[in-house]
Amino acid sequence: MLMTELCETLENTVRKLISENGLQAGIAFPTGCSLNWVAAHWTPNTGDKTVLQYDDVMKLDFGTHIDGHIVDCAFTVAFNPMFYPLLEASREATNMGIK
């Protein structure tokens, strides 16, 4: 799947789920969708032909706002089991930070 399509699908789904309504409810910031060694908060531009691959580690960061309240959601995805320990370490660190 093209990374641009992935971002557009995510954002369009969010728009439907929150009943996008101008300044009352919508996307809080551009979706971050970075692969592998690319730092978080990068996103593909229109025309980018990068395709998500089996061996990629993808970081997704998106947000919504409703009546001035913002929700920020970020997570990491990998399909190759070789990266599962990395995902688990990240999950554990996040949970420790929340505690």
C-alpha positions in Angstrom: 0.0 0.0 0.0 1.3 3.5 -0.8 2.1 5.4 2.3 0.1 8.4 1.0 -3.0 6.1 0.6 -2.5 4.8 4.1 -2.5 8.3 5.6 -5.5 9.4 3.5 -7.4 6.3 4.6 -6.6 6.8 8.2 -7.6 10.5 8.1 -10.8 9.9 6.1 -11.8 7.3 8.7 -11.1 9.6 11.5 -13.2 12.4 9.8 -16.2 10.0 9.6 -15.8 8.7 13.2 -15.7 12.2 14.8 -18.2 13.7 12.3 -15.7 16.4 11.1 -17.2 19.9 11.5 -14.8 22.7 10.8 -13.3 24.2 13.9 -15.6 22.1 16.2 -14.2 18.7 15.2 -11.5 17.5 12.9 -7.9 16.4 12.3 -5.6 18.0 14.9 -2.4 17.9 12.9 -1.0 16.2 9.8 -0.6 12.4 10.2 3.0 11.4 10.9 3.8 8.2 9.0 7.5 7.4 9.0 9.4 4.2 8.1 12.4 2.6 9.6 15.3 5.0 10.4 13.2 8.1 9.6 12.4 10.0 12.7 8.8 10.4 13.9 6.6 13.3 12.6 7.7 12.8 8.9 4.8 12.2 6.5 4.8 11.4 2.7 3.9 14.2 0.4 1.4 14.0 -2.5 3.1 12.0 -5.3 5.4 10.0 -3.0 5.5 6.5 -4.3 6.8 4.8 -1.1 5.1 1.5 -0.5 4.8 -0.2 2.9 6.9 -3.4 2.9 7.0 -6.6 5.0 10.4 -5.6 6.5 9.4 -2.0 7.4 8.9 -0.6 10.8 6.2 2.1 10.6 5.5 4.8 13.1 2.0 6.3 12.9 1.1 9.5 14.8 -2.3 11.1 14.3 -4.6 13.4 16.3 -8.1 14.7 16.5 -9.8 17.6 18.1 -13.3 18.1 19.3 -14.5 21.3 21.0 -10.9 22.3 21.7 -9.9 19.0 23.2 -7.0 17.2 21.4 -6.3 13.5 21.4 -2.9 12.4 20.1 -2.4 8.7 19.2 0.9 7.2 18.2 1.9 3.6 17.6 4.5 1.4 15.8 3.7 -1.4 13.4 5.9 -4.2 12.1 5.0 -7.3 10.2 8.3 -9.2 10.4 8.5 -11.1 13.7 12.2 -10.1 13.9 11.0 -6.6 15.1 8.6 -7.9 17.8 11.2 -7.5 20.6 11.6 -3.8 19.5 7.8 -3.3 19.6 7.6 -4.9 23.0 10.4 -2.8 24.4 8.7 0.3 23.1 5.3 -0.8 24.6 7.0 -1.5 28.0 8.7 1.9 28.0 5.5 3.7 27.2 3.6 1.9 29.9 6.4 2.7 32.4 6.2 6.3 31.5 2.5 6.3 32.0 2.9 4.8 35.5 
